[in-house]
Amino acid sequence: MKIRITYRLFLVILAAAILTVLSTFFIMQWSVEQGFRRYMHNVEQTQFARLAVRLESGYAAQGGWDYLKKEPEQWLRLIAETFPQGHPRPPEGQPQGGPRTGEHDREPRPLLPPPMGHPPREIGRMFLLLDGNKQPVFAPAEIPADTTLKPLQYRTRTVGYLGLLPHKRFPDDFQRRFLKDVQSALSLIAGTIVLLAAGLALPLANRLVRPIKALAAATDRLASGEYATRVPITSTDELGQLARGFNSLALTLEKNEQTRRQWVADISHELRTPLAILRGEIEAIQDGIRPANPDGIDSLHGEVLRLEHLVNDLYQLSLSDVGALTYRKVELELGALLTGVLATYRPQFAARGITVAATIPGEGKEVVFGDPERMRQLFANIFDNTLKYTDPGGTIAVRLTYQPELAAIDIEDSAPGVPPGDLERLFERLYRVEASRNRAAGGAGLGLAICRNIVEAHAGTITAHPSALGGIWIRIELPLTGRC
């Protein structure tokens, strides 16, 4: 049978409360009983010592124990006065008992109710009196070996012994009733606490489970595609952290879904344009509107190359996204590699009248740990992007500087620029600023996205800023590994 977590928590809380109450109950009961026993023993010993003093005083005044043997009532009166309990005297004529003088003597019976609430029949079993030779004055026929004897002194000599016979600590109904009342009170308190715990455990369990239920319901909605689902954060404990983590996960999934849809839409749009052009030109040739001459074939070839370039970029970007690009990293001198890539683009910049200003130190030879081919692809994408979007007659500035732990590559170009609000989006896939850098220049908006993946794979950063030359300033920072 499946038990809901609410009832599991309820049973756990209730079981813990019951165990606590039972433990407290038995400990308190044992403590009360032991404390009452100690109290009774201390009172008994105090009164026992007081009786011994009175007997010593009586012996000194009477010169012996004969006064007690002749008048047994004196013995019982001493006990009654030493242990005043306010008990009534028994009716006159009841046998009172006396000293043992022969074998036909019977056990003495008490004149007064015994001390500390003991029943009358116990008086003869509690106290005994022996003379200096340990002969009985008032004593049973057989004295137990564990009887407590207290010597009675007169003028530095022992004249008798007062004995306390062993007995049960709680023999009377009064003491039993006292302990029973305490036990009843403890039982009532324990039962009340258990009932209160049972009454509070279920609401508390429901309160603890409520955030979990909300998370479970939100998880079901999230799994069904409702990425806008959020749960309220009502605490700062582990449940609150779980709710905060769920909301973060839902936000990430929502953004990923939006990115995926935008990605699919952008790819479809990018592929539709060259395919539409190809279809239109082919249909024109088929209809005889356009002759199938070399110029027409060249136009078709150009659209195919553009489509191939787009597909290759998409493939490269997808590989870098999943980490499937192969990186063969070695220690390489960044200045020489940057100079080599820039040299291949100088003729193209010169053809468009773009001035190249390069500041690349030839000394120092600091190295980075990277893949030479991917680094060439990184710089080539940036130079290709600059070549396409910089107006003829403009300027490009390339600088390489070394800091204590990183190398900084700054590439700036002249107009046209990019609005500041669009700079952070330049590295998004298929993103273009249509006002200045459009499809007519031949780009698909994937080059800088590939650049960002390559830089991040080398533990570096790439950012875009407004350039003082009027265009864009791309800054790349890569960690250094040392000097070669």
C-alpha positions as CSV (number, residue, x, y, z in Angstrom):
1,M,0.0,0.0,0.0
2,K,1.4,3.4,-1.0
3,I,1.4,5.9,1.8
4,R,1.4,9.6,0.9
5,I,4.3,11.7,2.1
6,T,1.9,13.8,4.2
7,Y,0.9,10.8,6.3
8,R,4.5,9.6,6.5
9,L,5.5,12.9,8.0
10,F,2.5,12.8,10.3
11,L,3.4,9.3,11.6
12,V,7.1,10.3,12.0
13,I,6.2,13.4,14.0
14,L,3.6,11.5,16.1
15,A,6.0,8.6,16.7
16,A,8.7,11.0,17.8
17,A,6.3,12.8,20.2
18,I,5.1,9.5,21.7
19,L,8.6,8.2,22.2
20,T,9.5,11.5,23.9
21,V,6.5,11.5,26.1
22,L,6.9,7.9,27.1
23,S,10.6,8.4,27.9
24,T,9.7,11.5,29.9
25,F,6.9,9.7,31.7
26,F,9.0,6.7,32.8
27,I,12.0,8.9,33.8
28,M,9.7,11.2,35.8
29,Q,8.0,8.3,37.5
30,W,11.3,6.7,38.4
31,S,12.6,10.0,39.6
32,V,9.6,10.8,41.8
33,E,9.6,7.3,43.3
34,Q,13.3,7.4,44.1
35,G,13.1,10.9,45.4
36,F,10.2,10.0,47.7
37,R,12.1,7.0,48.9
38,R,15.1,9.1,49.8
39,Y,12.9,11.6,51.5
40,M,11.2,8.9,53.6
41,H,14.6,7.4,54.5
42,N,16.0,10.7,55.6
43,V,13.0,11.5,57.7
44,E,13.0,8.1,59.2
45,Q,16.7,8.3,60.1
46,T,16.3,11.7,61.6
47,Q,13.4,10.5,63.8
48,F,15.3,7.4,64.6
49,A,18.3,9.5,65.9
50,R,15.8,11.6,67.9
51,L,14.3,8.6,69.5
52,A,17.8,7.4,70.5
53,V,18.5,10.7,72.2
54,R,15.2,10.5,74.2
55,L,16.0,6.9,75.2
56,E,19.5,8.0,76.4
57,S,17.9,10.8,78.4
58,G,15.4,8.4,79.9
59,Y,18.1,6.0,80.9
60,A,20.1,8.7,82.5
61,A,17.1,9.9,84.5
62,Q,15.9,6.5,85.5
63,G,19.2,4.7,85.9
64,G,18.3,1.8,83.7
65,W,15.6,0.2,81.5
66,D,13.4,-1.1,84.2
67,Y,11.0,1.8,83.9
68,L,10.2,0.7,80.4
69,K,9.9,-2.9,81.3
70,K,7.5,-2.1,84.2
71,E,5.5,0.3,82.1
72,P,5.5,-0.7,78.4
73,E,3.3,2.2,77.7
74,Q,6.3,4.4,78.2
75,W,8.1,2.7,75.3
76,L,5.2,3.3,72.9
77,R,4.6,6.8,74.2
78,L,8.2,7.6,73.4
79,I,7.7,6.4,69.9
80,A,4.5,8.3,69.5
81,E,6.0,11.5,70.8
82,T,9.1,11.1,68.6
83,F,7.0,10.4,65.5
84,P,4.0,12.7,65.9
85,Q,1.5,11.9,63.2
86,G,-1.7,13.0,64.9
87,H,-3.2,9.4,65.0
88,P,-5.8,8.6,67.6
89,R,-5.1,6.2,70.3
90,P,-6.7,2.8,70.0
91,P,-9.6,1.9,72.3
92,E,-8.9,1.2,75.9
93,G,-8.5,-2.4,76.9
94,Q,-6.8,-3.4,73.6
95,P,-3.6,-5.4,74.3
96,Q,-0.7,-3.2,74.1
97,G,2.2,-5.6,74.4
98,G,5.3,-5.3,76.7
99,P,8.7,-6.7,77.2
100,R,9.6,-10.3,76.6
101,T,9.9,-12.0,80.0
102,G,9.2,-15.6,79.0
103,E,8.7,-18.1,76.3
104,H,4.9,-17.7,76.5
105,D,5.1,-14.0,75.8
106,R,3.7,-12.9,72.6
107,E,4.9,-10.3,70.2
108,P,4.0,-6.8,71.6
109,R,1.2,-4.9,69.9
110,P,1.3,-1.2,69.4
111,L,-0.4,1.2,71.7
112,L,-0.5,4.0,69.1
113,P,-0.5,3.9,65.3
114,P,3.1,3.7,64.0
115,P,5.2,6.5,62.8
116,M,5.2,7.8,59.2
117,G,1.7,6.4,58.6
118,H,2.7,2.7,59.0
119,P,-0.2,0.4,60.0
120,P,-0.4,-0.7,63.7
121,R,0.7,-4.3,63.0
122,E,4.1,-3.0,61.7
123,I,5.2,-1.3,64.9
124,G,6.7,-4.4,66.4
125,R,8.6,-5.0,63.3
126,M,10.2,-1.6,63.0
127,F,11.8,-0.8,66.3
128,L,13.5,-2.8,69.0
129,L,15.4,-2.1,72.1
130,L,18.3,-4.1,73.6
131,D,20.2,-3.6,76.8
132,G,24.0,-3.2,77.0
133,N,24.5,-7.0,76.7
134,K,22.2,-7.0,73.6
135,Q,19.5,-8.7,75.6
136,P,16.0,-7.8,74.4
137,V,14.0,-5.2,76.2
138,F,11.5,-4.8,73.4
139,A,12.4,-7.0,70.5
140,P,11.0,-10.0,68.5
141,A,12.1,-13.5,69.1
142,E,14.6,-13.5,66.2
143,I,16.4,-10.4,65.2
144,P,17.3,-10.3,61.4
145,A,21.0,-10.0,60.6
146,D,20.5,-6.8,58.6
147,T,18.9,-4.9,61.4
148,T,20.2,-1.4,61.9
149,L,21.5,-1.0,65.5
150,K,22.4,2.3,67.1
151,P,24.4,2.2,70.3
152,L,22.9,4.2,73.3
153,Q,25.6,5.9,75.4
154,Y,25.6,6.9,79.0
155,R,28.8,8.3,80.5
156,T,30.9,7.0,77.7
157,R,29.7,3.5,77.9
158,T,27.1,1.6,75.8
159,V,24.0,0.9,77.8
160,G,21.8,-0.3,75.1
161,Y,21.0,-0.5,71.4
162,L,18.1,1.0,69.5
163,G,17.3,-1.1,66.4
164,L,15.4,-0.4,63.2
165,L,14.1,-3.6,61.7
166,P,14.1,-3.9,57.8
167,H,10.8,-3.2,56.3
168,K,9.2,-2.2,53.0
169,R,9.7,1.4,52.1
170,F,6.0,2.0,51.1
171,P,3.9,-0.4,53.0
172,D,0.8,1.7,53.7
173,D,-2.1,2.8,51.6
174,F,-1.3,6.5,52.1
175,Q,2.1,6.2,50.4
176,R,0.8,4.0,47.7
177,R,-2.0,6.4,47.1
178,F,0.4,9.3,46.9
179,L,2.5,7.5,44.2
180,K,-0.6,6.5,42.4
181,D,-1.8,10.1,42.3
182,V,1.5,11.2,40.9
183,Q,1.4,8.4,38.3
184,S,-2.1,9.4,37.4
185,A,-1.1,13.0,37.0
186,L,1.9,12.0,34.8
187,S,-0.3,9.8,32.7
188,L,-2.8,12.6,32.2
189,I,0.0,15.0,31.2
190,A,1.5,12.4,28.8
191,G,-1.9,11.7,27.2
192,T,-2.6,15.4,26.8
193,I,0.8,15.9,25.1
194,V,0.2,13.0,22.8
195,L,-3.2,14.3,21.8
196,L,-1.8,17.8,21.2
197,A,1.0,16.3,19.1
198,A,-1.4,14.3,17.1
199,G,-3.5,17.4,16.6
200,L,-0.6,19.5,15.5
201,A,1.3,16.8,13.5
202,L,-1.1,16.6,10.6
203,P,-1.4,20.4,9.9
204,L,2.4,20.6,10.3
205,A,2.9,17.8,7.8
206,N,0.5,19.4,5.4
207,R,2.4,22.7,5.7
208,L,5.7,21.0,5.1
209,V,4.4,19.0,2.1
210,R,2.6,21.9,0.5
211,P,5.7,23.4,-1.3
212,I,6.6,19.9,-2.5
213,K,3.1,19.4,-4.0
214,A,3.5,22.8,-5.7
215,L,6.9,21.8,-7.1
216,A,5.5,18.4,-8.3
217,A,2.6,20.1,-10.1
218,A,4.9,22.7,-11.6
219,T,7.2,20.0,-12.8
220,D,4.4,18.3,-14.6
221,R,3.4,21.5,-16.3
222,L,7.1,22.2,-17.2
223,A,7.4,18.7,-18.7
224,S,4.3,19.3,-20.8
225,G,5.9,22.4,-22.4
226,E,4.7,25.2,-20.2
227,Y,8.1,26.8,-19.8
228,A,6.6,30.0,-18.2
229,T,5.7,28.0,-15.1
230,R,7.1,29.4,-11.8
231,V,6.6,28.5,-8.2
232,P,6.5,31.0,-5.3
233,I,9.4,31.2,-3.0
234,T,8.0,31.3,0.6
235,S,11.1,30.4,2.7
236,T,14.9,30.6,2.8
237,D,15.4,26.9,3.8
238,E,16.2,24.0,1.6
239,L,12.7,24.0,0.1
240,G,13.1,27.7,-0.8
241,Q,16.4,26.9,-2.4
242,L,14.7,24.1,-4.4
243,A,12.0,26.4,-5.5
244,R,14.6,29.0,-6.6
245,G,16.5,26.3,-8.5
246,F,13.3,25.2,-10.2
247,N,12.5,28.7,-11.3
248,S,16.0,29.1,-12.6
249,L,15.7,25.9,-14.5
250,A,12.3,26.9,-15.9
251,L,13.7,30.3,-17.0
252,T,16.7,28.6,-18.8
253,L,14.3,26.1,-20.6
254,E,12.1,29.0,-21.6
255,K,15.0,30.9,-23.0
256,N,16.4,27.8,-24.8
257,E,13.0,27.2,-26.3
258,Q,12.8,30.8,-27.5
259,T,16.3,30.5,-28.9
260,R,15.5,27.2,-30.6
261,R,12.4,28.6,-32.3
262,Q,14.3,31.7,-33.4
263,W,17.1,29.6,-34.6
264,V,14.8,27.4,-36.7
265,A,13.1,30.5,-38.1
266,D,16.4,32.2,-38.9
267,I,17.8,29.1,-40.6
268,S,14.7,28.7,-42.6
269,H,14.8,32.3,-43.7
270,E,18.5,32.1,-44.5
271,L,18.1,29.0,-46.6
272,R,15.0,30.2,-48.3
273,T,16.7,33.2,-50.0
274,P,19.4,31.5,-52.0
275,L,17.0,28.6,-52.8
276,A,14.4,31.1,-54.1
277,I,17.0,32.8,-56.2
278,L,18.3,29.5,-57.6
279,R,14.7,28.3,-58.3
280,G,13.9,31.6,-60.0
281,E,16.9,31.6,-62.3
282,I,16.5,27.9,-63.2
283,E,12.9,28.4,-64.0
284,A,13.8,31.5,-66.1
285,I,16.2,29.3,-68.1
286,Q,13.6,26.6,-68.4
287,D,11.0,29.0,-69.7
288,G,13.5,30.5,-72.2
289,I,13.3,33.9,-70.5
290,R,17.0,33.8,-69.7
291,P,19.5,32.0,-71.9
292,A,21.7,29.3,-70.4
293,N,24.9,31.2,-71.2
294,P,28.1,31.4,-69.1
295,D,26.8,34.5,-67.3
296,G,23.7,32.7,-66.2
297,I,25.7,29.7,-65.1
298,D,28.0,32.0,-63.1
299,S,25.1,33.5,-61.3
300,L,23.8,30.1,-60.4
301,H,27.2,29.0,-59.3
302,G,27.5,32.1,-57.0
303,E,24.2,31.3,-55.3
304,V,25.3,27.7,-54.8
305,L,28.6,28.9,-53.2
306,R,26.7,31.2,-50.9
307,L,24.4,28.4,-49.9
308,E,27.4,26.1,-49.4
309,H,29.1,28.8,-47.3
310,L,25.9,29.1,-45.1
311,V,25.6,25.4,-44.7
312,N,29.3,25.1,-43.7
313,D,29.0,27.9,-41.2
314,L,25.9,26.2,-39.7
315,Y,27.8,23.0,-39.5
316,Q,30.8,24.6,-37.8
317,L,28.6,26.4,-35.3
318,S,26.7,23.3,-34.4
319,L,29.9,21.4,-33.9
320,S,31.3,24.1,-31.6
321,D,28.0,24.2,-29.7
322,V,28.2,20.5,-28.8
323,G,31.9,20.6,-28.3
324,A,32.6,18.3,-31.2
325,L,35.1,20.5,-32.9
326,T,38.6,19.0,-32.7
327,Y,41.1,21.1,-30.9
328,R,44.8,20.2,-31.1
329,K,46.3,22.7,-28.7
330,V,49.9,23.5,-28.6
331,E,52.0,26.3,-27.3
332,L,52.0,28.9,-30.1
333,E,53.4,32.4,-30.5
334,L,50.4,34.6,-31.0
335,G,52.1,37.6,-32.7
336,A,53.5,35.5,-35.5
337,L,50.2,33.8,-36.1
338,L,48.3,37.1,-36.1
339,T,50.8,38.6,-38.5
340,G,50.5,35.7,-40.9
341,V,46.7,35.8,-41.1
342,L,46.7,39.6,-41.5
343,A,49.2,39.3,-44.4
344,T,46.8,37.1,-46.3
345,Y,44.1,39.8,-46.1
346,R,46.2,42.9,-46.9
347,P,45.7,42.6,-50.7
348,Q,41.9,42.5,-50.2
349,F,42.0,45.5,-47.9
350,A,44.2,47.3,-50.4
351,A,41.8,46.5,-53.2
352,R,39.0,48.3,-51.3
353,G,41.2,51.2,-50.3
354,I,41.2,50.2,-46.6
355,T,44.3,51.3,-44.7
356,V,45.7,48.7,-42.3
357,A,47.5,50.0,-39.1
358,A,49.0,47.1,-37.3
359,T,50.9,47.2,-33.9
360,I,52.2,43.7,-33.3
361,P,55.3,43.4,-31.1
362,G,58.0,41.3,-32.7
363,E,59.8,40.7,-29.4
364,G,58.9,39.0,-26.2
365,K,57.4,36.0,-27.9
366,E,54.8,35.3,-25.3
367,V,52.8,32.1,-26.0
368,V,49.3,30.8,-25.5
369,F,48.0,27.3,-25.4
370,G,45.7,26.9,-28.3
371,D,44.9,25.3,-31.6
372,P,46.7,27.1,-34.5
373,E,44.0,26.2,-37.1
374,R,41.1,27.4,-34.9
375,M,43.0,30.6,-34.0
376,R,43.5,31.3,-37.7
377,Q,39.8,30.7,-38.3
378,L,39.1,33.1,-35.4
379,F,41.1,36.0,-36.9
380,A,40.0,35.2,-40.5
381,N,36.4,35.4,-39.5
382,I,36.9,38.8,-37.9
383,F,39.0,40.2,-40.8
384,D,36.5,38.8,-43.3
385,N,33.7,40.5,-41.3
386,T,35.6,43.8,-41.3
387,L,36.4,43.5,-45.0
388,K,32.7,43.1,-45.9
389,Y,31.3,45.8,-43.7
390,T,33.9,48.6,-43.7
391,D,33.2,51.3,-46.2
392,P,35.9,51.7,-49.0
393,G,38.6,54.1,-48.1
394,G,38.3,53.3,-44.4
395,T,40.8,52.2,-41.8
396,I,41.4,49.0,-39.8
397,A,43.7,49.0,-36.7
398,V,45.1,45.8,-35.3
399,R,46.9,45.8,-31.9
400,L,48.5,43.0,-29.8
401,T,49.4,43.8,-26.2
402,Y,50.7,41.6,-23.4
403,Q,49.6,41.9,-19.8
404,P,51.0,39.9,-16.9
405,E,48.7,36.9,-17.4
406,L,46.9,37.4,-20.7
407,A,47.3,38.6,-24.3
408,A,44.8,41.3,-25.6
409,I,44.0,41.5,-29.4
410,D,42.2,44.7,-30.4
411,I,40.7,45.0,-33.9
412,E,39.0,48.3,-34.8
413,D,37.5,49.4,-38.1
414,S,35.9,52.6,-39.4
415,A,32.3,53.4,-40.3
416,P,29.7,52.2,-40.5
417,G,29.2,51.5,-36.8
418,V,26.7,49.6,-34.8
419,P,24.2,51.2,-32.3
420,P,25.3,50.6,-28.7
421,G,22.2,48.6,-27.9
422,D,23.1,46.1,-30.6
423,L,26.7,45.5,-29.6
424,E,26.0,42.8,-27.1
425,R,24.0,40.9,-29.7
426,L,26.6,40.8,-32.4
427,F,27.8,37.4,-31.2
428,E,24.4,35.8,-31.4
429,R,23.9,33.4,-34.3
430,L,22.2,34.8,-37.4
431,Y,22.1,38.3,-36.0
432,R,22.8,41.2,-38.2
433,V,22.2,44.9,-37.9
434,E,20.2,45.4,-41.1
435,A,20.6,49.1,-41.3
436,S,24.3,48.9,-42.1
437,R,25.6,45.3,-42.3
438,N,23.0,43.4,-44.4
439,R,22.7,40.3,-46.5
440,A,23.8,42.1,-49.6
441,A,27.3,42.0,-48.3
442,G,27.1,38.2,-48.3
443,G,27.1,37.4,-44.6
444,A,24.8,35.1,-42.7
445,G,25.5,36.4,-39.2
446,L,27.3,33.3,-38.1
447,G,31.0,34.4,-38.2
448,L,31.1,36.2,-34.8
449,A,29.1,33.4,-33.1
450,I,31.7,30.9,-34.3
451,C,34.4,33.3,-33.0
452,R,32.9,33.4,-29.6
453,N,32.8,29.6,-29.3
454,I,36.4,29.4,-30.4
455,V,37.5,32.0,-27.9
456,E,35.6,30.4,-25.0
457,A,37.1,27.0,-25.9
458,H,40.5,28.6,-25.3
459,A,39.3,30.0,-21.8
460,G,39.3,33.5,-23.2
461,T,36.7,36.3,-23.7
462,I,35.6,38.3,-26.7
463,T,33.6,41.6,-26.5
464,A,32.4,44.3,-28.8
465,H,32.6,48.1,-28.2
466,P,32.2,51.3,-30.2
467,S,35.4,52.2,-32.0
468,A,37.0,55.7,-32.0
469,L,37.5,55.2,-35.8
470,G,33.7,55.1,-36.2
471,G,33.1,51.4,-36.5
472,I,33.4,48.4,-34.2
473,W,36.1,47.6,-31.7
474,I,36.5,43.8,-31.2
475,R,38.6,42.9,-28.1
476,I,39.9,39.4,-27.5
477,E,41.6,38.3,-24.3
478,L,43.5,35.0,-24.1
479,P,45.4,33.6,-21.1
480,L,49.2,33.3,-21.5
481,T,51.2,30.2,-20.6
482,G,54.7,31.7,-20.6
483,R,57.5,32.6,-23.0
484,C,59.0,30.5,-25.7
